[in-house]
Structure formats: structure tokens, C-alpha cells
Amino acid sequence: MGHKWKIYVHKSPKPTTKQNQNQNHPPPEFLCPISGSLMIDPVIVSSGHTFERNCINACISLNFKPNLPDGSTPDFSTLIPNLALKSAILNWCHSTLCSPPPKPLDFYSAENLVRNLIISQAPPPADDDDHKPSNRFSELTRTPSHLSTTSSSEESVAAVISIPTTPLPLPTRPSCYSSSSSSDIDTSNPSSLEEDDFVAKLRSSQVFEQEEALVSLRKLTRTRVETRLNLCTARLLSSLRSLITSRYASIQVNSVAVLVNLSLENKNKVKIVRSGIVPPVIDVLRGGFPESQDHAAGALFSLALDDQNKTAIGVLGGLPPLLHALRSDSERTRHDSALALYHLSLVQSNRVKLVRMGSVQILLGMVRSGHMTGRVLLVLCNLAASVEGRAAMLDGGAVECFIELLGKANFDSDSTRESCVVGLYGLSHGGLRFKGLAKEVNAEQVLKKLEEMGSERSKEKVRRILEVLNRKDEEEEAVDWEELLNSDDDDTSSGTKLSIRSRVRDNTNIG
């Protein structure tokens, strides 16, 4: 009797819809802890964590270290490409038919993402005291989203306005600066080219040698902190200074770009300004090649972060070209120029210069047109902290402009609305002139609607403005000034009449 063989064929069960979804969902280790998205250019940092490169660049640019889910804080001092993980992610993309793989997160998207993270992780602000000398934005230095803007002694008297409630995660690095890609990071040895070699090539009569040295310098100083510190010497800055205004585009662009990289380190900022290199940078901003102007605006912004440089940049003539650059075709130039003006206008002497050159009308015009409203408002807030700035803004229709903005209630961010409130609060120190202008535009009605909006500190500013509007001052007492002036009563002395005339003149100037 023959044997009958039974052949069993094993058939795998078809995956369920849920299993299909799991196959297409990336493993957790493929996701960036900051963005939550698939990493395309992963790098390992000193603390051992892995992130998407531009997320780290954005954190470094904003001087922010996030709190990770495990409670730890990463160390961004060293970046090493995670080639093994990158290969695994690309293989996963191909296996799940995700081809071509997604593009890496761009720097500006990463920066916006980190700004939102900063706001979500920022501690609640403490109550302010306007009776203390105000170092505007000084409390913001406690968290990475904040700026260090310690005022000088003359500032503590003039600055009576406190900051908008929402932390302002303004960048501390120029828009033109970006870290290099994985192809050119951590592969160059800064000791392979000594300072003497660079100086010799920069001073060479051969353009190709100058360009070669500048390209190497730009690459080395782009990512390495120690290189930026070691190469920022008087000799190298002197050699660089003569090339910044070169008629060759490549020489000019790379020279100013190197300067931007060197200026990123706080220890270098004062040294650079004292080297005499700022005047040629200003010349480039006035009429250099377009890309050079991007870098020039970035360099002035970076240098203006140091309090010791603010007055010097104003004295050297940096304010007019920065003001003009607000209308540049380049977005980078516009934004870095606005940030430079913000930091420079923290100094009283620069405020006076800006007022005298007619900046108030230019800035108010930009606010009315919706052009860079948030950053321009920051500069106007600084100007409103000085007597000269307040007078010019009251003359220029700032009260009407701010009330119109607040009445629309369609701000792109809470910080922009609160900057507008702060600017109006600064103007409220303008006495009867402010009260007259505010009543003309029904400011009280608009402000009462804002009492229930925004943060507590914003509401407090609104309440104080309303108190100013409703306060009855001695100057507003019902006095018939004309009758007193025309009186022939001998008891009215000439000195008293002169005082009365002065008060009449002041009151008639209201509005």
C-alpha cells in the first residue's frame, strides 16, 4: 500500500489595517525629541542625545536648552553626524515606500518651532515694579528666550516702561548665519592653518590667495567656537578690514561673512569694534553687493548685542544705513537691521540721534502699512522711553496709530499687541498732550475692551493708562486763562502773568 504524503502550505495572515499603520509609523528613536518629526539629518550632541541638525542650530541661535521628557537637559557644545542612524532612517524610508525621503527641516521652520517651545517652557513672569529703575528686558536673561540688555546709568533714569508680558524669543544670531551641513562639519583641523598663514594670504597681492584664505576662514569659523576665539586677533582683523570694501564680490562677501562668524562669541564683540572694522562694514551696508549687505546688517546686529558697543556703533554712523536698510529687498537685511536698531535704541544717545534723523515718521509709516510691525514696535517702545522720543511720536500721530492697531485686534501674536500697549504706556507719560490726543481718538473706549485681554502685566499697563486719562490734574482746573491774562488788577504781578501765559501756551498745544 503506497504512502500518501500530505503537504501543508503555511500562509501568513494578512496584516490588519492597524499593523499596516504601525509599519508606516517611524520608530520613536527615529523622531527628533524637539520637533517630534522624522530626522533626516540626525546629529549626536555631547550629552549623547540625537536631534535633527537644524533644531539644534535654532536652539543655539536662540540660546535655548529644552527640557527633555526624561527630565535631562542636552549639551550642544559638540555636534557629530549620526551616520548610522541616518542610514537606518533612509533604509526605513525605502522599505516603507517613502521615496524620496522627506527633506530636512529648514532653519527658519525649526526656529519658529523652538520659539513656541520656549514660550511653553518659560516660567510665569514675576510682578514688575515700575518705581524701580527699569533695565528693559533684563529679566528676560534668565531664560533662553530672552535677551541681555542691561541699561547704562543714563538709561535707568529715562527708561520707565516695562516689557511686554509675553517673552520675546528674539534671535541672538544674525539671519545670515547658518551652521554648515554634515559634509563640512567637524572635518577641518583648525590647527592645520596657523594665524600667520591666514594673515600672509589675506595680505597677498594675488586675489585668488585672498579668496582661498577667506573661504577657509569662513568654513573654520562657522562651527568651531575655539577657532572663533583663537583667530579673532588684532593682526587678522586688520588684514580683514582692508578686504571688506573690496571691489571683488567674492572677497567682499566672504570677508564680511567671516566677521559675522567671529562676532558670534561674546568675548570677541568689543575687540572687533575696537579694531576699527565697523566703518568699512557700514560702508558695505550703504552700497555693497547685496549678499554683503546681508552680512553687514548681521554683523552690526551681532556686535550691538554687547552694551559696550551700542554707543560706539551710533557714534560711528551705523544708525542711518540701518534705518535705510529696513526697506531693503532682502528679508535678512531688513530683519537684522531692525534687531540692530532695537538693541542700539536701548541707549539714550542713540535714541536722540534716531529722533533727529526723522526715524519716528519712517517707523510709524511701517507700522501703519503692516511692514515688520512686531520688530518696528520694539524700536518705537524704546524711543517712547525718552523725552525726545515721546515728543516726536506724539507729534507724528503715534497715539492714533497705536489705538487704531489695538482696535483692530488682529495681531499676528500676543507679544505684538503687548508691545503696542507698552508703547502707548510710554506715551502716557507725555502729560496733557497725551491726554488730549488720546481723547480725540476715543482711546478710553478701546482700552477698556483690552482690560480683559492678554496677560496680567498687559492688563496692568492698560489700567495705568486709563488712570492717566481719568486723572484730574491741576493744569486742567476750570480757569479762565484769557480773563486772567487781560486783567489789569495790580495784584497780578508780571511774573505771575508770565507763568500764566506759559501754561496757556502749553495747553493750547495739546492736540
C-alpha positions as CSV (number, residue, x, y, z in Angstrom):
1,M,0.0,0.0,0.0
2,G,1.5,3.2,-1.1
3,H,2.0,6.2,1.3
4,K,0.1,9.3,0.7
5,W,2.0,12.4,1.5
6,K,0.2,15.5,2.8
7,I,1.9,18.7,2.1
8,Y,1.0,21.6,4.3
9,V,1.5,25.1,2.9
10,H,1.8,27.8,5.6
11,K,0.1,31.0,4.6
12,S,0.8,34.1,6.7
13,P,-2.2,36.0,7.8
14,K,-2.8,39.3,6.0
15,P,-1.7,42.2,8.2
16,T,-4.5,44.1,9.7
17,T,-5.1,47.8,9.0
18,K,-3.6,48.6,12.4
19,Q,-0.5,46.6,11.6
20,N,-0.1,48.5,8.3
21,Q,-0.3,51.7,10.1
22,N,2.4,50.6,12.6
23,Q,4.7,49.6,9.7
24,N,4.4,53.1,8.2
25,H,4.9,54.8,11.5
26,P,8.5,55.5,12.2
27,P,10.1,54.0,15.4
28,P,10.4,56.5,18.3
29,E,14.2,56.6,18.1
30,F,13.8,58.0,14.5
31,L,12.0,61.1,15.8
32,C,13.6,64.3,16.9
33,P,12.9,65.0,20.6
34,I,12.4,68.7,19.8
35,S,10.3,68.6,16.6
36,G,8.7,65.2,17.0
37,S,9.3,64.7,13.3
38,L,11.4,62.1,11.4
39,M,15.1,63.1,11.5
40,I,16.7,63.4,8.1
41,D,20.0,64.9,9.2
42,P,20.5,63.5,12.7
43,V,23.4,64.6,14.9
44,I,24.7,63.4,18.3
45,V,25.4,66.1,20.9
46,S,27.8,66.0,23.8
47,S,25.2,64.7,26.2
48,G,24.6,61.7,24.0
49,H,21.2,62.8,22.7
50,T,20.3,62.8,19.0
51,F,18.4,65.6,17.3
52,E,17.6,67.0,13.9
53,R,20.5,69.3,13.0
54,N,18.5,72.5,12.4
55,C,16.6,72.0,15.6
56,I,19.9,72.2,17.4
57,N,21.0,75.2,15.3
58,A,17.8,77.0,16.2
59,C,18.3,76.2,19.9
60,I,21.9,77.6,19.7
61,S,20.7,80.6,17.8
62,L,18.1,81.4,20.5
63,N,20.4,80.4,23.3
64,F,17.9,77.8,24.5
65,K,18.3,74.4,26.0
66,P,15.0,72.4,26.1
67,N,13.8,70.3,29.0
68,L,13.6,66.8,27.5
69,P,10.8,64.3,28.5
70,D,13.3,62.3,30.7
71,G,14.0,65.5,32.7
72,S,17.5,65.9,31.4
73,T,19.0,69.0,29.6
74,P,21.1,68.4,26.4
75,D,24.6,69.7,25.9
76,F,25.0,71.3,22.5
77,S,28.8,72.1,22.7
78,T,29.7,69.4,20.2
79,L,27.8,68.1,17.1
80,I,28.7,64.8,15.5
81,P,26.8,63.4,12.5
82,N,24.9,60.2,13.4
83,L,25.7,58.4,10.1
84,A,24.5,55.0,11.4
85,L,21.1,56.4,12.4
86,K,20.8,58.4,9.2
87,S,21.4,55.2,7.2
88,A,18.8,53.3,9.2
89,I,16.2,56.1,8.7
90,L,16.9,56.1,4.9
91,N,16.6,52.3,4.8
92,W,13.3,52.5,6.7
93,C,12.0,55.2,4.3
94,H,12.8,52.9,1.3
95,S,11.3,49.8,2.9
96,T,8.0,51.7,3.6
97,L,8.0,53.1,0.0
98,C,8.6,56.6,1.4
99,S,10.8,57.5,-1.5
100,P,12.2,60.1,-1.9
101,P,12.6,60.6,1.8
102,P,11.3,63.9,3.3
103,K,13.6,66.9,3.1
104,P,15.4,68.1,6.3
105,L,13.6,70.7,8.4
106,D,14.8,74.1,7.3
107,F,16.3,76.5,9.8
108,Y,13.5,79.1,9.8
109,S,10.8,76.5,10.4
110,A,13.0,75.0,13.2
111,E,13.5,78.4,14.7
112,N,9.7,79.1,14.8
113,L,9.2,75.7,16.4
114,V,11.8,76.4,19.1
115,R,10.3,79.8,19.8
116,N,6.9,78.1,20.5
117,L,8.7,75.6,22.7
118,I,10.4,78.5,24.6
119,I,7.1,80.1,25.3
120,S,5.6,76.8,26.5
121,Q,8.5,76.0,28.8
122,A,9.0,79.6,30.1
123,P,8.2,80.1,33.8
124,P,5.4,82.6,34.7
125,P,6.7,86.2,34.9
126,A,7.1,87.9,38.2
127,D,5.2,91.1,39.0
128,D,7.1,94.2,38.0
129,D,7.6,97.3,39.9
130,D,7.7,100.4,37.8
131,H,9.1,102.5,40.6
132,K,12.4,100.8,40.4
133,P,14.9,101.8,37.7
134,S,14.0,99.7,34.7
135,N,16.5,97.7,32.8
136,R,14.2,96.8,30.0
137,F,14.2,93.1,29.1
138,S,16.8,92.5,31.8
139,E,14.6,89.8,33.5
140,L,14.5,88.0,30.2
141,T,18.1,86.9,30.5
142,R,17.0,84.3,33.0
143,T,15.6,82.1,30.3
144,P,17.0,81.2,26.9
145,S,14.2,83.0,25.0
146,H,15.4,86.3,26.5
147,L,17.9,89.0,25.7
148,S,20.6,90.5,27.8
149,T,20.1,94.3,27.5
150,T,21.5,95.9,30.7
151,S,21.0,99.6,30.5
152,S,23.6,102.2,31.2
153,S,23.3,104.7,34.1
154,E,21.6,107.3,31.9
155,E,19.2,104.7,30.7
156,S,17.9,103.9,34.2
157,V,16.6,107.4,34.5
158,A,14.9,107.6,31.1
159,A,13.5,104.0,30.8
160,V,10.3,104.0,32.8
161,I,8.5,101.4,30.8
162,S,8.4,97.7,31.5
163,I,8.5,95.0,28.9
164,P,5.6,93.2,27.2
165,T,4.4,90.2,29.2
166,T,4.9,87.5,26.6
167,P,8.6,86.6,26.5
168,L,10.1,87.8,23.2
169,P,12.2,85.0,21.7
170,L,14.2,87.3,19.5
171,P,17.2,85.7,17.9
172,T,20.7,86.4,19.2
173,R,22.4,85.4,15.9
174,P,22.1,87.1,12.6
175,S,19.8,85.7,9.9
176,C,22.8,85.4,7.5
177,Y,24.5,82.9,9.9
178,S,23.7,79.2,9.4
179,S,25.7,76.2,10.6
180,S,27.3,74.1,8.0
181,S,25.9,70.9,6.7
182,S,27.2,67.5,7.7
183,S,29.5,67.4,4.7
184,D,31.8,70.2,6.1
185,I,31.4,70.0,9.8
186,D,34.0,68.6,12.2
187,T,36.3,67.6,9.4
188,S,38.7,70.5,9.4
189,N,41.5,70.8,11.9
190,P,41.8,74.5,13.0
191,S,45.5,74.0,13.9
192,S,46.3,72.9,10.3
193,L,46.3,76.6,9.2
194,E,48.0,78.9,11.6
195,E,47.2,82.6,12.0
196,D,50.4,83.6,10.3
197,D,49.4,81.6,7.2
198,F,46.0,83.3,7.1
199,V,47.4,86.8,7.6
200,A,50.0,86.2,4.8
201,K,47.4,85.1,2.3
202,L,44.9,87.9,3.3
203,R,47.7,90.5,2.7
204,S,48.8,88.8,-0.6
205,S,48.6,90.8,-3.8
206,Q,47.0,87.8,-5.5
207,V,43.2,87.8,-5.4
208,F,42.9,84.0,-5.6
209,E,45.1,83.6,-2.5
210,Q,42.9,86.1,-0.6
211,E,39.8,84.3,-1.7
212,E,41.3,80.9,-0.7
213,A,42.1,82.2,2.7
214,L,38.7,83.8,3.2
215,V,36.8,80.6,2.2
216,S,38.9,78.5,4.6
217,L,38.4,81.1,7.4
218,R,34.7,81.2,6.8
219,K,34.4,77.4,6.9
220,L,36.5,77.1,10.1
221,T,34.8,79.9,12.0
222,R,31.3,78.7,11.0
223,T,31.1,75.8,13.5
224,R,34.1,75.9,15.9
225,V,33.9,78.1,19.0
226,E,37.6,77.7,19.8
227,T,38.6,78.7,16.3
228,R,36.4,81.9,16.5
229,L,38.1,82.8,19.8
230,N,41.7,82.0,18.7
231,L,41.6,83.7,15.3
232,C,40.0,86.9,16.4
233,T,43.3,88.7,16.8
234,A,44.4,92.3,16.1
235,R,46.5,91.2,13.1
236,L,43.8,89.1,11.5
237,L,41.1,91.8,12.0
238,S,43.5,94.4,10.5
239,S,44.0,92.2,7.4
240,L,40.3,91.5,7.2
241,R,39.5,95.2,7.4
242,S,41.3,96.1,4.2
243,L,39.3,93.5,2.3
244,I,35.8,94.2,3.4
245,T,35.3,97.0,0.9
246,S,37.0,95.1,-2.0
247,R,35.6,95.6,-5.5
248,Y,35.6,91.9,-6.0
249,A,32.2,90.4,-4.9
250,S,33.6,87.1,-3.6
251,I,36.3,88.9,-1.5
252,Q,33.7,91.4,0.0
253,V,31.1,88.7,0.7
254,N,33.4,86.3,2.4
255,S,35.2,89.0,4.4
256,V,32.0,90.2,6.0
257,A,30.8,86.7,6.5
258,V,34.0,85.8,8.4
259,L,33.4,88.9,10.5
260,V,29.9,87.7,11.3
261,N,31.2,84.3,12.4
262,L,33.9,85.9,14.6
263,S,31.3,88.2,16.2
264,L,29.2,85.3,17.5
265,E,31.4,85.0,20.5
266,N,30.7,87.5,23.3
267,K,34.4,87.8,24.1
268,N,35.1,89.0,20.5
269,K,32.4,91.7,20.2
270,V,34.2,94.5,21.9
271,K,37.5,93.5,20.4
272,I,36.1,93.7,16.9
273,V,34.6,97.2,17.4
274,R,37.9,98.5,18.8
275,S,39.8,97.2,15.9
276,G,38.3,99.9,13.7
277,I,36.5,97.4,11.4
278,V,33.0,98.9,11.9
279,P,33.3,101.9,9.5
280,P,34.0,99.7,6.4
281,V,31.1,97.4,7.4
282,I,28.8,100.4,7.5
283,D,30.1,101.4,4.0
284,V,29.2,97.9,2.8
285,L,25.7,98.2,4.2
286,R,25.3,101.5,2.4
287,G,26.4,100.3,-1.0
288,G,28.0,96.9,-1.1
289,F,27.0,93.8,-3.0
290,P,23.5,92.5,-2.0
291,E,24.8,89.4,-0.2
292,S,27.5,91.5,1.5
293,Q,24.7,93.8,2.8
294,D,23.0,90.8,4.3
295,H,26.2,90.0,6.2
296,A,26.9,93.7,7.1
297,A,23.5,94.0,8.7
298,G,24.0,90.8,10.6
299,A,27.4,91.9,11.8
300,L,26.1,95.2,13.2
301,F,23.2,93.3,14.9
302,S,25.6,90.8,16.4
303,L,28.0,93.5,17.6
304,A,25.1,95.6,19.0
305,L,24.3,92.8,21.5
306,D,27.2,94.0,23.7
307,D,26.3,97.0,25.8
308,Q,29.8,98.4,25.4
309,N,29.4,98.6,21.6
310,K,26.0,100.3,21.4
311,T,27.2,103.9,21.8
312,A,30.2,103.3,19.6
313,I,28.2,102.0,16.7
314,G,25.9,105.0,16.9
315,V,28.9,107.4,17.0
316,L,30.5,105.7,14.0
317,G,27.4,106.4,11.9
318,G,25.7,103.0,12.0
319,L,22.1,104.3,12.6
320,P,21.3,106.0,9.2
321,P,22.2,103.0,7.0
322,L,20.4,100.6,9.3
323,L,17.3,102.7,9.2
324,H,17.5,102.8,5.4
325,A,18.1,99.0,5.2
326,L,14.6,98.5,6.7
327,R,13.3,98.9,3.2
328,S,15.9,96.5,1.6
329,D,14.7,93.9,-0.9
330,S,16.4,91.3,1.2
331,E,14.4,89.9,4.1
332,R,17.5,89.0,6.0
333,T,18.9,92.5,5.7
334,R,15.5,94.0,6.9
335,H,15.2,91.8,9.9
336,D,18.8,92.0,11.1
337,S,18.7,95.8,10.7
338,A,15.5,96.0,12.7
339,L,17.0,94.0,15.5
340,A,20.2,96.0,15.4
341,L,18.2,99.2,15.8
342,Y,16.2,97.7,18.6
343,H,19.4,97.0,20.6
344,L,21.1,100.2,19.7
345,S,18.0,102.2,20.7
346,L,18.3,100.9,24.3
347,V,20.9,103.7,24.7
348,Q,19.7,107.2,25.2
349,S,22.3,108.9,22.9
350,N,21.2,106.7,20.0
351,R,17.5,107.5,20.7
352,V,18.3,111.1,20.4
353,K,20.1,110.5,17.1
354,L,17.3,108.4,15.7
355,V,14.7,111.1,16.6
356,R,16.8,113.8,15.0
357,M,17.2,111.9,11.7
358,G,13.4,111.5,11.4
359,S,13.1,107.8,12.2
360,V,9.8,108.2,14.0
361,Q,7.8,109.0,10.9
362,I,9.5,106.2,9.0
363,L,8.9,103.6,11.7
364,L,5.2,104.7,12.2
365,G,4.7,104.5,8.5
366,M,6.0,100.9,8.5
367,V,3.6,100.1,11.4
368,R,0.6,101.6,9.5
369,S,1.5,99.6,6.4
370,G,1.9,96.4,8.4
371,H,5.6,96.1,7.4
372,M,7.6,94.2,10.1
373,T,5.1,95.5,12.7
374,G,6.4,93.4,15.6
375,R,10.1,94.4,15.4
376,V,9.4,98.0,14.5
377,L,7.1,98.4,17.5
378,L,10.0,97.3,19.7
379,V,12.1,100.1,18.4
380,L,9.3,102.6,19.0
381,C,8.8,101.3,22.5
382,N,12.5,102.2,23.2
383,L,12.0,105.6,21.7
384,A,8.9,106.2,23.8
385,A,11.0,105.7,26.9
386,S,12.8,109.0,26.3
387,V,11.5,112.6,26.4
388,E,12.7,113.3,22.9
389,G,11.2,110.2,21.5
390,R,7.8,110.8,23.2
391,A,7.6,114.3,21.8
392,A,8.4,113.2,18.3
393,M,5.9,110.3,18.5
394,L,3.1,112.5,19.8
395,D,3.8,114.9,17.0
396,G,3.8,112.1,14.5
397,G,0.4,110.6,15.4
398,A,1.7,107.6,17.3
399,V,-1.3,107.7,19.7
400,E,-3.8,107.5,16.8
401,C,-1.7,104.8,15.2
402,F,-1.4,102.6,18.3
403,I,-5.1,103.0,19.2
404,E,-6.1,102.1,15.6
405,L,-3.9,98.9,15.8
406,L,-5.4,97.9,19.2
407,G,-8.9,98.5,17.9
408,K,-8.4,96.1,15.1
409,A,-7.5,93.2,17.4
410,N,-6.0,91.1,14.5
411,F,-2.4,90.9,15.7
412,D,-0.1,88.1,14.5
413,S,1.0,87.4,18.0
414,D,0.2,88.4,21.6
415,S,3.7,89.9,22.0
416,T,3.0,92.3,19.2
417,R,-0.2,93.5,20.9
418,E,1.5,93.9,24.2
419,S,4.4,95.8,22.6
420,C,1.7,98.2,21.3
421,V,0.3,98.6,24.8
422,V,3.8,99.2,26.2
423,G,4.4,101.9,23.5
424,L,1.2,103.6,24.4
425,Y,2.1,103.3,28.1
426,G,5.3,105.1,27.4
427,L,3.5,107.9,25.6
428,S,1.1,108.2,28.6
429,H,4.0,109.9,30.4
430,G,3.6,112.8,28.0
431,G,1.2,114.7,30.3
432,L,-1.7,116.7,29.0
433,R,-0.5,116.4,25.4
434,F,-1.1,112.7,25.5
435,K,-4.5,113.0,27.2
436,G,-5.7,115.4,24.6
437,L,-4.6,113.2,21.7
438,A,-6.0,110.1,23.4
439,K,-9.4,111.6,23.9
440,E,-9.5,112.7,20.3
441,V,-9.3,109.1,19.1
442,N,-11.6,107.6,21.8
443,A,-8.7,105.7,23.3
444,E,-10.6,105.1,26.6
445,Q,-13.2,103.0,24.8
446,V,-10.6,100.8,23.0
447,L,-8.5,100.4,26.2
448,K,-11.5,99.3,28.3
449,K,-12.0,96.4,25.9
450,L,-8.4,95.4,26.4
451,E,-8.6,95.2,30.2
452,E,-9.8,91.6,29.9
453,M,-7.3,90.5,27.3
454,G,-3.8,89.4,27.4
455,S,-1.6,88.7,30.4
456,E,-1.8,90.3,33.9
457,R,1.0,92.6,33.2
458,S,-0.5,93.8,30.0
459,K,-3.8,94.4,31.8
460,E,-2.0,96.3,34.4
461,K,-0.4,98.6,31.8
462,V,-3.9,99.2,30.3
463,R,-5.3,100.1,33.7
464,R,-2.5,102.6,34.4
465,I,-3.1,104.3,31.0
466,L,-6.8,104.6,31.9
467,E,-5.9,106.1,35.2
468,V,-3.8,108.7,33.4
469,L,-6.7,109.5,31.2
470,N,-9.2,109.8,34.0
471,R,-6.9,111.6,36.5
472,K,-7.8,115.3,37.1
473,D,-4.6,117.3,37.1
474,E,-4.1,120.8,38.4
475,E,-3.5,122.1,34.9
476,E,-7.0,121.0,33.9
477,E,-8.8,123.0,36.5
478,A,-11.5,125.2,35.1
479,V,-9.7,128.5,34.9
480,D,-10.4,131.3,32.6
481,W,-6.8,131.9,31.5
482,E,-7.7,134.7,29.0
483,E,-9.5,136.7,31.6
484,L,-6.6,136.4,33.9
485,L,-4.2,137.5,31.2
486,N,-6.3,140.5,30.3
487,S,-6.8,141.5,33.9
488,D,-5.5,145.0,34.9
489,D,-5.5,144.1,38.5
490,D,-2.4,145.4,40.1
491,D,-2.2,142.4,42.4
492,T,-1.3,140.2,39.5
493,S,2.4,140.6,39.2
494,S,4.3,140.5,35.9
495,G,5.9,137.2,36.9
496,T,2.6,135.6,37.6
497,K,1.3,136.7,34.3
498,L,4.3,135.3,32.5
499,S,3.7,132.0,34.3
500,I,0.0,132.0,33.2
501,R,1.0,132.8,29.6
502,S,3.3,129.8,29.6
503,R,0.6,127.5,30.9
504,V,-1.9,128.8,28.3
505,R,0.7,128.1,25.5
506,D,1.2,124.6,26.8
507,N,-2.5,123.9,27.0
508,T,-3.2,125.3,23.5
509,N,-0.5,123.0,22.1
510,I,-2.5,119.9,23.2
511,G,-3.7,118.0,20.1
